[in-house]
Amino acid sequence: MIVGSLFIPMGTLLLVLLSPSSSPVLAGAGSLIMGFGMGLLNISALILTQDSVGWTERGSATASNVFSRNLGSTLGAAVLGTVLSYGLAHSANGPLVTPEEFCALLNGTGAAQNGAAERRLVLQDALHATFQAMLLIAVLIVPVCLLVPRPQQKQNPAA
């Protein structure tokens, strides 16, 4: 769990370092490293959860683990979506970006619009703030994983 929790902030840091001139490889590498860390963390948490209960309770424990993971994903998406929306609506670099303008910028059809350069700066600032929020959350994962108690070694009754 601890190793996985260390990979997540490392990947997020790569996303914070993104700029308009950055290679897409940097975004891909950050996502890959974060995904690797999340995979290690999730599978370790699942095994720890299953190992901490008896055989008759494993189904319930696994379901609780999956539910908690889904709830955390939902809350995380809501928080990061709020940060992005706030950044789009309250940027110091330009005008308010409407959802239609946001979609046009993302799919490339907004390049010819009046003020598209200003709107790109607003989008850049909002995404950067979102990646910074992600980094803050990712850094908090490490101490939380350090607080998880180590499982007790079970005695082998056959020995």
N, C-alpha and C positions, 0 to 999 in steps of 0.2 A: 504494500500500500504506500509506503513512504517513497519508494522509488518512482512509482506512478505519479504521486503527488508532486514530485520535483519536476517531472517532464511537462506538466500542464502549464506552470508559469513560464518555463523556457519557451514553449511554443507560442504562448500569448505574447511574450516579449517581442518575438519576431513580427507579430501582427501590429504591435504598437509602433514598430520601426518602419512600417509601410509608409510610402509617400507616392505621389502620382508618378514619379519616375522609377519606382521600384519594379523589379521583375515579378511577373506572376509566380515565378518559382519560389520567391520569398513567402508569399501568401500560402502556397501549397506546402512548403516546408513547415511553416508555423502550424498549419492545420494538421499535418501528418504527425508532428511531435505531440501536439495536444491530444490527438486521437489515440496515439500510442499510450500516453500517460493515463488517459481516461479508461482505456481498455484494461491496463494493469490494475488501476484502482478499482474499477467495477467488479472485475472477476475476483480480486482479493477480498473485497467486501462481501461478495456473495458467498464465497467459500467460508469466510470467517463467520458469517451469519448462520449458515447451515451447520457448521461444526459446533456452534455454541448451543444448539438445541438437540433434543432427542430425535430419534427417527420418526416418531409419530407427529412431531411438530415441524418437520422440515418443509412441508408444503406451505404451511402458513407463514413460516419465516421467509421462504423464498418469495412468496406473494407480497409480503410486507416490504421486502427489499426492492422488488420491482416497482411497487406502488410508490415508495419513497423516491426512487430514482426518477420516475415519470413526473411526480409532483415537483421535484427539484428542477427538472428540465423546463416544466411549464412556468414556474416562478422565475427562473433565470431568463427565459425568453421574454417574459413580461417586463422584467426590470431592464434588460438590455434594449428592448424595444422602446421603453419609455425614455431611456437615455438618448437613443437615436432620434426619436420624435422631438424631444425637447431641444436637441442640438439643431435639428432642421428648422424649428420654429423660432429659436432665439439666438441665432448666430450673429456675431458682431461683424462678420465679413460680407454680409449681403442681405438680400430680401428674404422674406418668408418663402419657403419652397413648398408648393402644393403637392399633394400625392401624384397628380398627373405629371407635373414637371419632374418630380423625382423618378417616376417610371420612364419618362422620356430621356432623362440623363443616363439612367442605367442601361437602356437598350440602344442608346446611341442616336436616337432621333431628335434629341434636344440640342444638338450642336449648333444648329442654325438659328435657334431662338434668340431673341433679344435678351441680353444679360445672362447667357448660358455660362460664361466664364465665372461670373459671380456666384451663380448657383452651384457650379462645380466646387468652388471654395467652401461654400456652406456644407455641401455633402462631405467633402474631405474633412472638415472640422468635426462634423457630427459623427462620422465613422471613427475618427481618431479618439474622440471622447468615449465612444462605445468600446473601443479596444482598450482604453485605459481603465474603464470600469471592469472589463473582463480580467485585466491583469490584477486589479485589486482583489477580485473574488478568487482568482487562481492562487494568489499569494496566501490568502487566508486558508486555503485547503491544506497547506503543509502543516501548520501547527495543529489543525484539527486531527489530521492523521497521526501526528505524534502523540496525541492524547488517547488514541484508541489502545486499550490494554492488550497486551500480548496474550494469546490463548494459552491456557494451561495444557501441559503435556499430559495426555491420557495414559494411564497405566494399562499395559497389555495383560489381560487376565490369564492368558495362556502361559506367560513367562514365569 
